[in-house]
């Protein structure tokens, strides 16, 4: 498999290592310095592209791949209000796109547990639900795409919640002291998502159901980026040679 890596930061480098370990060839690497090289000419010999960049650049990167008939795997979050546009483009052109907000197998298991738990809690209104996500200080978007996916799963099953808010973001200064950015309490009908940006934390997501009498938490902790990169490479292997739009549900099933 001849792969292109779009976004050559820490995640891109980890993806490169795993691709090589699994016997694939990295034929094209795109980063800020050579963004213009992401074109149809350079993509025509590529079997699949893996795109992990920024919310500001993801849409155009993916669109360029689809328009060049290059299957593309993306894990960039913070831009997905336009994801349906790219899915429609894939349908029109016969392209291939695999998108997930998180490529960790454990996180995707958590998505399923999260939905089931929300379904059970729908009958127990004494519990309020909140979400907290913790990531490294370099992450551009807040809340994380994974936290939004968790919130959307809860909203599908829990009748007493109508939406989600991100009223609190916590950052840490050079001395390790927390800086809290708060817009007040979330509306009672919405799920409050708290975002924390600390050190080099790869990702911690916690769903909490709290009542006057007890507290139940569902937590996933990513220990390193390798689990995310491995999932992305497996998704690329799955997508290679296919047409259409896919997600982790398709891969896991």
Secondary structure by P-SEA (a helix, b strand, c coil): cbbbbccccaaaaaaaaaaaaacccccccccccccccccccccccccbbbbbcccccaaaaaaaaaaacbbbbbcccccccaaaaaaaaaaaccbbbbbbccccaaaaaaaaaaaaaaaaacccccbbbbbbbbbcccccccccaaaaaaaaaaaacccccccccccbbbbbccccbbbbbccccccccbbbbbbbbcccccbbbbbbbbcccbbbbbbbbbccaaaaaaaaaaaaaaacccccccccccccc
